[in-house]
Amino acid sequence: MIDEVIKMKQNKNIVSIFCDETDSTTFLEGYIYAVGVQKFLIKHITPHGLADGYILKELDSIVHLETGGKYERKIEKLYHKKNQKHIDLEIDKNSDLVMDTIEESVNYYNRNQQLVFGAFLIVAIIVVCFSLINLVNTTITNFLSRKQEIGMLQAIGLSKKQLIRMLCYEGMIYSLFAVLVTLILGVGLGSLCIQIMRSLNPYFFYSFPWPVVLIYSAVLLAVQLILIAYTTGNLKKQSLVDQIRTME
């Protein structure tokens, strides 16, 4: 709706503003003088074409706008024929009523959006870092607790290739589980964030961040491969006897 109001302000035509859904005969006539984030200012004109001061209305109160019709042209003709004029108001540049173009409106909302988005991004980065730390900790702890088991498997014929394959499968399962949990929680929290962003920015556009998901999955897989290389390298430094021996 704000786009339409700004366009009508730029066109400088008389506008019929309907603010009552139940009564289509009740409306305001006038020029849109200034537009803000939540409100707009009207140069009000009576049905007889007389200047009638200014009226401040909420953007959310608008049900319908009309301009260029027979009735609007009639009022505009009467207004000029009677040499009617409104006293120009000086609007403080620090007020909200300073949006002269759609571009200014978009820029205003985008500035606010960037602040909120920045906060969400910081939280997301912290969550990702914690998830990676947790993954590393879980993998290493699991490996240390299974050293004896792995040593026994090697003693009965488990080859290095089979060991690496087994660790790779387990690592992929851990990574897949982490991605699924992240997606489930991310979609839920993301939906909430989208609602917040749309309440702050009517121009907000959202598309599912598949590239981010793919990058996150690739990072998890890379971390798992590094951990596998670390654990298998650690095993090389120990004999089977040391691996099988119960650690105190």
C-alpha positions in Angstrom: 0.0 0.0 0.0 2.8 2.4 0.8 4.0 2.1 -2.9 0.6 3.1 -4.2 0.4 6.1 -1.8 3.9 7.4 -2.8 3.0 7.0 -6.5 -0.1 9.1 -6.0 1.9 11.7 -4.1 4.3 11.9 -7.1 1.5 12.2 -9.6 0.0 15.2 -7.7 -3.5 14.3 -8.5 -6.5 14.4 -6.1 -7.1 11.1 -4.5 -10.2 9.5 -3.0 -9.2 7.6 0.2 -11.5 5.0 1.5 -10.9 3.9 5.1 -14.1 2.1 6.0 -14.6 -1.4 4.7 -18.3 -1.4 5.6 -19.2 2.0 4.1 -18.0 2.8 0.5 -19.7 6.2 0.7 -17.4 7.5 3.4 -14.1 8.7 2.1 -11.7 11.6 2.1 -10.7 13.8 -0.9 -7.4 15.6 -1.3 -3.8 15.6 -2.3 -1.3 13.4 -0.6 1.2 15.8 0.9 3.7 13.7 2.8 4.2 10.0 3.4 5.9 8.3 6.4 6.6 4.8 7.7 3.2 4.4 9.4 1.3 7.6 8.5 0.5 10.0 5.7 -0.6 13.6 5.5 -3.5 14.7 3.3 -4.4 18.2 2.0 -8.0 17.7 2.6 -10.6 19.1 0.2 -14.3 19.3 0.8 -16.9 17.9 -1.7 -17.5 21.6 -2.7 -13.8 22.0 -3.7 -12.8 24.0 -0.6 -9.4 23.7 1.1 -10.0 22.2 4.6 -6.6 21.9 6.2 -4.6 18.8 6.7 -5.5 15.4 8.0 -3.0 12.8 9.3 -4.0 9.2 8.7 -2.6 5.8 9.4 -1.4 3.9 6.3 -3.0 0.7 7.8 -6.4 2.4 7.8 -6.5 2.6 4.0 -8.9 0.2 2.4 -8.9 1.5 -1.2 -7.6 4.4 -3.2 -9.0 6.0 -6.3 -7.7 8.7 -8.6 -8.3 10.1 -12.1 -12.0 9.3 -12.0 -14.9 11.5 -12.9 -15.6 12.5 -9.3 -11.9 13.3 -8.6 -11.6 15.5 -11.7 -14.8 17.4 -10.7 -13.4 18.1 -7.2 -10.0 19.2 -8.7 -11.8 21.5 -11.2 -13.8 23.2 -8.3 -10.6 23.5 -6.2 -8.8 25.4 -8.9 -11.8 27.4 -10.1 -12.3 28.7 -6.6 -8.5 29.5 -6.3 -8.2 27.4 -3.2 -4.8 26.9 -1.6 -3.5 25.1 1.4 -0.9 26.7 3.6 2.4 24.8 3.0 3.7 23.0 6.1 7.3 22.7 7.0 8.0 19.1 7.8 10.9 18.4 10.0 13.5 16.3 8.1 13.9 14.1 11.2 10.2 13.2 11.2 8.8 10.1 9.5 6.9 12.1 6.8 9.8 12.5 4.4 9.4 9.7 1.9 9.1 11.3 -1.5 9.9 8.3 -3.7 9.5 4.5 -3.6 13.3 4.2 -3.7 13.5 6.3 -0.4 10.9 4.1 1.1 12.7 0.9 0.1 16.0 2.3 1.4 14.5 3.2 4.7 13.1 -0.2 5.3 16.3 -1.9 4.1 18.4 0.0 6.6 16.2 -1.2 9.4 16.2 -4.7 8.0 20.0 -4.8 7.9 20.2 -4.1 11.6 17.9 -7.0 12.5 19.4 -9.3 9.9 22.9 -8.5 11.3 21.7 -9.6 14.8 20.2 -12.8 13.4 23.4 -13.5 11.4 25.6 -13.2 14.5 23.3 -15.6 16.4 23.4 -18.0 13.4 27.3 -17.9 13.3 27.5 -18.6 17.0 25.1 -21.6 16.7 27.1 -23.0 13.7 30.4 -22.6 15.6 28.9 -24.4 18.7 27.6 -27.2 16.4 31.0 -27.7 14.8 32.7 -27.8 18.2 30.1 -30.3 19.5 30.7 -32.4 16.4 34.5 -32.5 16.9 34.1 -33.2 20.6 31.6 -36.0 20.0 33.7 -37.6 17.3 36.9 -37.5 19.2 35.3 -38.8 22.4 33.6 -41.6 20.5 36.9 -42.5 19.0 38.8 -42.5 22.3 36.1 -44.7 23.9 36.3 -47.2 21.1 40.1 -47.5 20.8 40.0 -50.9 22.4 37.1 -52.1 20.2 38.9 -50.9 17.0 42.1 -52.6 18.1 40.3 -55.9 18.6 38.6 -55.6 15.2 42.0 -55.0 13.6 43.4 -58.0 15.5 40.8 -60.3 13.9 41.5 -59.1 10.4 40.0 -55.6 9.9 42.1 -53.9 7.3 43.0 -50.2 7.3 40.8 -49.7 4.2 37.8 -51.2 6.0 38.5 -49.2 9.1 38.5 -45.9 7.1 35.4 -47.0 5.3 33.6 -47.7 8.6 34.7 -44.4 10.1 33.6 -42.6 6.9 30.1 -44.2 7.1 29.8 -43.2 10.7 31.0 -39.7 10.0 28.4 -39.3 7.2 25.7 -40.5 9.5 26.8 -37.9 12.2 26.9 -35.2 9.5 23.5 -36.1 8.0 22.0 -36.1 11.5 23.5 -32.7 12.2 22.2 -31.3 8.9 18.7 -32.7 9.6 18.5 -31.2 13.1 19.8 -27.9 11.7 17.2 -27.9 9.0 14.3 -28.7 11.3 15.3 -26.1 13.9 16.3 -23.6 11.2 13.0 -23.8 9.3 11.0 -23.3 12.5 13.1 -20.4 13.7 13.4 -19.1 10.2 9.7 -18.9 9.8 9.5 -16.8 13.0 12.3 -14.5 11.8 10.5 -14.1 8.4 7.4 -13.0 10.2 9.4 -10.5 12.2 11.2 -9.2 9.1 8.0 -8.8 7.1 6.4 -6.8 10.0 9.4 -4.5 9.8 9.8 -4.3 6.0 6.9 -4.6 3.6 9.4 -5.1 0.8 11.1 -8.1 2.4 11.7 -10.9 0.0 12.7 -14.4 1.2 14.0 -17.5 -0.7 15.2 -20.6 1.0 19.0 -20.4 1.4 20.0 -23.6 -0.4 23.5 -22.4 -1.1 24.0 -21.8 2.6 22.7 -25.3 3.4 25.0 -26.9 0.8 28.0 -24.9 2.2 27.2 -25.9 5.7 26.9 -29.6 4.7 30.2 -29.4 2.8 31.9 -27.9 5.9 30.5 -30.7 8.1 31.8 -33.3 5.7 35.2 -31.7 5.5 35.5 -31.5 9.3 34.5 -35.2 9.4 37.2 -36.2 6.8 39.8 -34.2 8.8 38.8 -36.0 12.0 39.0 -39.4 10.3 42.5 -38.5 9.0 43.4 -37.5 12.5 42.0 -40.6 14.2 43.5 -43.1 11.7 46.9 -41.3 12.0 46.7 -41.5 15.7 46.1 -45.3 15.5 49.3 -45.7 13.4 51.3 -44.5 16.3 50.1 -47.2 18.6 50.5 -51.0 18.4 47.6 -53.3 18.4 48.6 -54.4 21.9 48.4 -50.8 23.2 45.1 -50.3 21.5 43.6 -53.5 23.0 45.0 -52.9 26.4 42.3 -51.4 28.7 43.0 -47.7 29.4 43.1 -46.8 33.0 
